[in-house]
Structures are given as C-alpha cells and as structure tokens.
Amino acid sequence: MKLDELTNDARYLLSQMYKEYIQNRSKGKNKRDAMAFGSEFEIHDNIMPEWSRADTRETINELSRSKLLDVGFGNGKAIYVSLSTSAIVLMEHKFKDKIDAVINYATKIKSLII
C-alpha cells in the first residue's frame, strides 16, 4: 500500500494517528499501547472532532481494508482500533519518525479535504 492509493481523508487520519503514536512513544509508552487508539468514538472525539462520526467510521473502514489499521468490530462499530505494523512501516519510511514532517504532511493533506 502506498499513501497515494488512499483518499485524502484516509491519509489525513493516518497521519494524525501516526503523529499521536510518535508522541506517545517519545513519552515512554510501550509500542503496543502507543499503537492502540480505542474505539471509533474515541478517535472521533480525541483526534477528528471536526468530522462527523459517520465519516470517521468510514475512514477507519478504508484504512482497515487497506491493512493499515487493525480493527475489532462489534454491532457494526469499530470498538478497537490500532495502527497496524504495516502502517508504522509505511509512515517510518516516509517520515523517519520526524514529528515536524508528519505535521507538515497532515496540514498539506487537510488543505486538500473539501
């Protein structure tokens, strides 16, 4: 999977989640905990509050279909969401764990979202 094979929304959400992952790792969180983001509701409330819940869910689904998020579903909702190892590898190769590069990328993608 390449970033340019994703929608702008998916690239933006992935970059925001990866930014959180880097920040959590730099604060000393272990890898497993830093990869975990809780439910679609937590992602909406904590990372993407400007989006509708439905758009957040659909973007999580897109990233899950692309194998960039590991998602546990229940009652039609994403109840557990975690960055996949593939997502971390993809983002490490693109950004080399440089938070400024991730933020600049996210800002650029956000400007493309209508």
LINWODA-V641876 format. One record per residue. RES is the residue in one letter. SS is DSSP state (h for helix, s for strand, l for the rest). PSI is psi as a letter, one per 40 degrees, with the letter a starting at -180 (999 if undefined). NEAR is the number of other ideal C-beta (glycine too) atoms within 8 Angstrom. Layout:
{{RES	SS	PSI	NEAR} {RES	SS	PSI	NEAR}}
//
This chain:
{{M	l	h	9} {K	l	i	5} {L	h	d	9} {D	h	e	4} {E	h	e	6} {L	l	i	13} {T	l	i	7} {N	h	d	9} {D	h	d	11} {A	h	d	13} {R	h	d	11} {Y	h	d	12} {L	h	d	15} {L	h	d	14} {S	h	d	13} {Q	h	d	11} {M	h	d	14} {Y	h	d	14} {K	h	d	12} {E	h	d	11} {Y	h	d	12} {I	h	d	11} {Q	h	d	9} {N	h	d	10} {R	h	d	10} {S	h	d	7} {K	l	e	6} {G	l	e	4} {K	l	i	8} {N	l	i	5} {K	h	d	7} {R	h	d	6} {D	h	d	8} {A	h	d	11} {M	h	d	10} {A	s	h	9} {F	s	e	11} {G	s	a	9} {S	l	i	10} {E	h	d	13} {F	h	d	9} {E	h	d	9} {I	h	d	17} {H	h	d	12} {D	h	d	7} {N	h	d	7} {I	l	d	11} {M	l	f	11} {P	l	e	7} {E	l	e	3} {W	l	i	10} {S	l	i	5} {R	h	d	9} {A	h	d	6} {D	h	d	10} {T	h	d	14} {R	h	d	11} {E	h	d	8} {T	h	d	14} {I	h	d	15} {N	h	d	10} {E	h	d	12} {L	h	d	14} {S	h	d	12} {R	h	d	6} {S	l	e	10} {K	l	f	7} {L	l	e	14} {L	s	i	12} {D	s	h	8} {V	s	h	11} {G	s	h	8} {F	s	i	8} {G	s	h	6} {N	l	f	5} {G	l	e	4} {K	s	i	10} {A	s	h	14} {I	s	e	9} {Y	s	h	9} {V	s	h	14} {S	s	i	10} {L	s	h	12} {S	l	i	10} {T	h	d	5} {S	h	d	9} {A	h	d	14} {I	h	d	12} {V	h	d	8} {L	h	d	12} {M	h	d	12} {E	h	d	9} {H	h	d	7} {K	h	d	9} {F	h	e	11} {K	l	f	7} {D	l	f	6} {K	l	h	7} {I	h	d	10} {D	h	d	6} {A	h	d	10} {V	h	d	14} {I	h	d	9} {N	h	d	8} {Y	h	d	11} {A	h	d	12} {T	h	d	8} {K	h	d	8} {I	h	d	12} {K	h	d	8} {S	h	e	6} {L	h	e	7} {I	l	h	8} {I	l	999	2}}
//
